[in-house]
């Protein structure tokens, strides 16, 4: 099974840049996308055959939102995490299949000046408990934009950003560490323990061409799925967004 995840930074924008051709070329069984920046009415125009299409939009126009294209029909679909303060921003979808759960997530950014750090820290606690509950029922695959670089190797300039920039504060790092400690594996780092690779580059200062980036997008799996996980890659050459896609190959 091939699963791809991509923060597309606006579905209308990525659509004009050949998104359907990307999907056709890679032909994933499941495709998770984040940061739709679109409304429910608009998203009806972005279906792709033969995929089932599920989405959760933000109430705020032009902001956040997540979606899943899947060839496999899920047993059930849950939208949101169960708290209005987060669900109104369109941050999570859970698909239940026979043998596993798939969760796609767009975690809150702590914002300029870390103004939303407390909001983010609360999210981390709630989100960790949420996927732990799922994991007690059946294995879980979690993917999306987590908006945190976990270790120094996961961003180009750790010293300049530590405890100053959203995505690399000790609070956010600790939240992600706790998530992993609770029975989940960062699949890319499992297969590539020392590899420097990023999934996000700012549009400013030619950051992508200089490879001044961050690895803030992940595929996590329940520990008992690790033996079935065959590969986890970052498709850094694919453009169209300030993020690039991730790809997971797993035998399920």
C-alpha positions in Angstrom: 0.0 0.0 0.0 1.3 3.4 -1.0 0.2 6.4 1.1 1.2 10.0 0.4 0.9 13.1 2.5 1.4 16.7 1.4 0.8 20.1 2.9 -0.3 21.7 -0.4 -0.7 25.3 0.9 -4.0 25.9 -0.9 -5.9 23.4 -3.1 -6.8 26.0 -5.7 -3.2 27.0 -6.1 -1.8 23.5 -6.3 -4.6 22.4 -8.7 -3.3 25.0 -11.2 0.2 23.6 -10.8 -0.6 20.1 -12.0 -1.9 18.4 -8.9 -4.0 15.9 -10.8 -1.0 14.9 -12.9 1.0 14.4 -9.7 -1.7 12.1 -8.3 -1.9 10.2 -11.6 1.9 9.8 -11.8 2.3 8.5 -8.2 -1.0 6.7 -8.0 -1.3 6.4 -4.2 -3.8 4.2 -2.6 -4.4 7.0 -0.1 -3.5 10.6 -0.4 -3.7 13.0 2.6 -3.5 16.7 2.1 -3.3 19.6 4.6 -3.8 23.4 4.5 -6.7 23.3 2.0 -7.5 27.0 2.4 -10.9 26.4 0.9 -14.6 26.1 1.7 -16.8 23.1 1.7 -18.7 24.3 -1.4 -15.5 24.9 -3.3 -14.0 21.5 -2.5 -16.8 19.8 -4.4 -14.8 20.9 -7.5 -11.7 19.0 -6.5 -12.8 15.4 -6.6 -10.5 12.9 -8.4 -11.8 9.6 -9.8 -11.7 6.8 -8.6 -10.9 8.2 -5.1 -13.4 8.6 -2.3 -12.9 12.2 -1.0 -13.3 13.3 2.6 -12.5 16.7 3.9 -12.8 19.0 7.0 -12.6 22.7 6.4 -11.9 25.6 8.7 -14.7 28.0 9.6 -12.2 30.8 8.9 -12.1 31.5 5.2 -8.8 30.7 3.4 -7.3 28.9 6.4 -6.2 25.4 7.4 -8.3 22.4 6.5 -7.4 18.7 5.8 -8.6 16.1 3.3 -8.1 12.5 2.3 -8.4 10.9 -1.1 -8.7 7.1 -0.8 -9.3 4.2 -3.1 -10.1 2.0 -0.1 -13.5 2.7 1.3 -13.3 3.3 5.0 -15.6 1.6 7.5 -16.1 5.0 9.2 -14.9 8.6 9.1 -14.6 11.0 12.0 -14.1 14.7 11.5 -12.2 16.6 14.2 -10.7 15.7 17.6 -13.8 16.4 19.7 -13.1 20.0 20.8 -14.7 23.0 19.1 -11.7 25.3 19.6 -9.7 23.0 17.4 -12.3 21.4 15.2 -13.5 24.8 13.9 -10.1 25.1 12.3 -10.3 21.9 10.3 -7.3 20.1 11.8 -8.0 16.3 11.7 -9.8 13.5 10.0 -9.8 9.8 11.2 -10.6 7.0 8.8 -11.2 3.6 10.2 -10.3 0.6 8.0 -10.6 -3.1 8.8 -7.1 -3.5 10.2 -6.0 0.0 11.0 -6.9 3.7 11.6 -5.5 6.5 9.4 -5.3 9.9 10.9 -4.4 13.0 8.9 -3.5 16.1 10.9 -2.6 19.7 10.5 -1.3 20.7 13.9 -1.6 24.3 15.1 1.3 26.6 14.5 2.5 28.5 17.6 2.5 31.7 15.6 4.7 34.7 15.3 6.1 35.6 18.7 4.8 32.2 20.0 1.5 33.8 20.7 -0.3 30.5 20.3 2.2 28.3 22.2 -0.2 27.5 25.0 -2.9 26.7 22.5 -0.4 24.4 20.7 0.7 22.7 23.9 -2.9 21.9 24.9 -3.4 20.4 21.4 -0.3 18.2 21.8 -1.7 16.7 25.1 -5.2 16.2 23.6 -3.9 14.8 20.3 -1.5 12.3 22.1 -4.3 11.0 24.2 -6.6 10.7 21.2 -4.3 8.5 19.1 -3.4 6.5 22.2 -7.1 5.6 22.5 -7.3 4.6 18.9 -4.1 2.5 19.2 -5.7 0.5 22.0 -8.4 -0.6 19.5 -6.2 -1.2 16.4 -2.9 0.0 14.9 -2.7 3.6 13.7 -1.0 5.4 10.9 -0.7 9.2 11.6 0.5 11.6 9.0 0.5 15.3 8.2 2.1 18.6 9.1 2.9 18.5 12.8 4.5 21.9 12.8 7.5 20.9 14.9 11.1 19.9 14.1 11.9 17.2 16.6 15.7 17.3 16.8 18.6 19.5 15.6 19.0 17.4 12.5 15.5 18.3 11.5 16.1 21.9 10.7 18.9 23.9 9.0 19.5 26.5 11.8 18.7 24.9 15.2 20.7 27.3 17.3 19.1 30.4 15.8 15.6 29.1 16.2 15.6 27.3 19.5 12.9 28.6 21.8 12.5 31.6 19.5 10.6 30.3 16.5 7.3 28.4 16.2 8.1 24.8 15.6 11.3 24.5 17.6 10.6 25.4 21.2 11.2 23.0 24.0 7.5 22.9 24.7 6.8 21.6 21.2 9.7 19.3 21.1 8.6 17.7 24.4 5.1 17.3 23.1 6.3 15.4 20.1 8.7 13.3 22.1 5.9 12.3 24.4 3.8 11.3 21.3 6.6 9.0 20.1 7.1 7.6 23.6 3.5 6.5 23.7 4.0 3.6 21.2 4.6 5.5 17.9 7.5 5.5 15.5 8.8 8.3 13.3 9.2 6.2 10.1 11.5 8.5 8.2 13.9 8.7 11.0 13.7 4.9 11.6 14.8 4.2 8.0 17.2 7.2 7.7 18.6 7.9 11.2 21.3 10.3 10.1 19.9 11.7 6.9 19.4 15.5 6.6 16.2 16.1 4.7 13.5 18.7 5.0 9.8 18.9 4.1 9.3 22.6 4.4 11.1 25.7 3.2 10.0 29.3 3.7 9.1 31.3 0.5 11.4 34.0 1.8 15.1 34.5 1.2 15.3 31.7 -1.5 15.2 29.2 1.4 14.4 26.2 -0.8 17.2 26.8 -3.3 19.6 27.2 -0.4 18.0 24.2 1.3 17.4 26.2 4.5 14.5 24.0 5.6 12.6 22.2 8.3 11.4 18.6 8.6 8.0 19.2 10.2 5.8 16.7 8.2 5.8 13.1 9.3 4.5 9.6 8.9 4.1 7.9 12.4 3.0 4.3 12.9 2.1 2.2 15.8 5.1 0.2 16.9 3.4 -3.1 15.9 3.1 -1.8 12.3 6.9 -1.3 12.0 7.6 -4.7 10.6 5.1 -4.1 7.9 6.5 -0.7 7.0 8.8 -1.1 4.0 9.9 2.5 3.2 9.3 6.1 4.2 10.6 8.9 1.9 10.5 12.6 1.5 9.8 13.6 -2.1 11.9 16.8 -1.9 12.1 17.3 -5.7 8.3 17.8 -6.0 7.3 21.5 -6.1 4.1 23.4 -6.0 3.9 24.2 -2.3 6.3 25.5 0.4 6.1 21.8 1.6 6.9 18.7 -0.3 5.1 15.4 -0.2 6.0 12.4 1.9 5.5 8.7 0.8 5.0 5.6 2.9 5.0 2.1 1.7 3.4 -0.4 4.1 2.2 -3.9 3.7 -1.4 -4.2 5.1 
